[in-house]
Amino acid sequence: MIPSALNLILAAATLAHSSFAAYTVSADFNSANFLTAFDFFTDADPTRGFVKYLGAEPAIQSKLVGVAPTHKNATYLGVDSTNIFDTGRPSVRLTSKGTFNHGLFIIDIAHMPGGQCATWPSIWLTGPDWPNGGEIDIIEGVNDQTTNSATLHTSANCSVDANGFSGNLTTPNCDIKAPGQFDNQGCSISSFNPQSYGAGLNANGGAVYAMEWTSKGITIWFFPRDKIPADVARSTTPGDTTPGSPDPSKWGRPFAHFCSDACDIDSHFRDMRLIINTSLCGDFAGNTWNASSCKAKAPTCNEFAAKNPQAFVDAYWLINNIKVYEDKSIKRRQPKRRSAE
């Protein structure tokens, strides 16, 4: 449940569009349209989390979604923090109605879940026929994790190089069945910056993430609130039609860069939908429970998530804006034909 001080106002409108010199805005998600531009996922959690994803009306009635006027009209997405549940704590999982092929995604976050035991927040994209259509995890973490991890998940024949970025490459093979890696571990790059995730990000007034996806690679930048480039700051303003566009070539070394001759990007990533959710426990937070400090709080992740609603008071997103840019002058090239896998 959202803290009462945020004083929710529910709103909905149509997507805004505007043009820029190189990249052109193809989607502008903000508090005026957020709840209508995304579908509410209501099936059982595919990753076996201790959550019950609510539809739009139940989520609104439970005050798990809305707009926070005291926080510059950011979109609020929360987790129930009031009640005890035996079969899954209410949360929300939103999936964009539109799909994307390449683009520059700029995400302005005022607050995020993360660092709370049992939580598994993420902003990510996934394609059809997973893992063949690919998965890009832009922001992700579990339990008491303090920095962000970005990860790609693919079918066979995709690995990345350990250069061109400031983060730490923890696993190089994106194949979910890669030998020598855990099942579905993917290729992952972790940040060294404590302001990149959870409590550290929130204490600094939030941050902006930018992810550029082209045929050549997938690149992610992280900008703390006080170090956002001018062209990025302008791009996160809802409805801004100022001439010019974000220019990634001016942003310096990214936090993560997934690129290699050993991965044909267009063969592994296509027709992707943007997803925002907060899961609890499940295949990631649950399976790593005993490796975290959280194990001292309860024998299992599910037991903790069921009986400790107060632990999730701060497990909410406040998203100022998400803009997706496309370069209409560049056509998606024909992917290489892959052999049977």
Phi, psi and omega in degrees: 000137183289141175304138186299335183297339181282339172050075187297141169232129181268140182210158176205146178199191182265162178295145177260149180225142176208163186248146178228172189295304182260292174281144177242135180294123177254341177208137180229098182264119178214184187297341180285338185224358190306313187284349177254343181274350180238149171269145176269118179283128183234004178286172173300144182299122181297340180258017172061036179283161177273064181222155169236106181284127184267150172285178186301307184296312177299324180293320178294314180297326179275358181060038175264351174222153177161196180238138183251095182296333178284354177235050176057035178061033175294151176278129182259132175226116188235184178234143178304130180232027185241321191247163173265135182230144179263338188236010179140130181276132180301136178208184178229149175224117183253139180234128182299142179288331179265159176250162184227146172226104187072167176144172175244117183252120180244120189240115180257114185245128176269330181201148178217158170291175175130133183096343177277135178304139178084345183281150177216075179277150178198149167238122191205169175235146177218145180259180181287158175053053181307137005267008186296330177271358174086164174214134177238111177266108182279314179229128181197145175189168180218154173051234185269019178302142185244349177228159184283152171234132175249136189216144170250142176234128184218178167279190186294160174073048173210113175222163187234161180271157182261055178206162176089017181207164185266346181279187182249118178285110183269328175216135187264344187260120184280344180300128182293346178246028184297132177296142179083000176236160177295155178302128179063028179284325179068185175263126191228141176235124181256146179276152173264353188269117180292348176275001185275354190200147169055226186301322180294318177296316183295319182295338181262015179080017180094194184193174175237133170251141175232130179235122177252126181240114178229179176294338183274338181167180179235122188233138182232128174251148174238129180237111173302158186306324183270008181225034181276124179303151184301319182290332177285317179302318179294321185291339181272000178280119182302130176075005181294126180243023179301133179302145183110167181210165177301141182236093183302337181294345182260002190267354179080195186295126179282163175287325180218141178217114181256103184207139180186152172292346182269013176214114174275103187305313185290344175279338187249345183227122182199154172046054188266147175250144179274133182233139174232125179203163169232109175264169177230134177061233178073200188295337182254294182296323180289317183287343179252010182306312184287349177268358182248171177290346183295337183300338179286347184266338179193153180298326180224159178296316181299320180296319179295314182296328182287320193256358186233068182300326182296340180291346187248015178302321182262009182271065181222155174263139163237108185251116180290317189187145169229124175242139177244126180249145174232148175260102186292345182279347182252119177272142176296124182285159179291122181293154176294144177287129180263144175288163179303139183241000000 
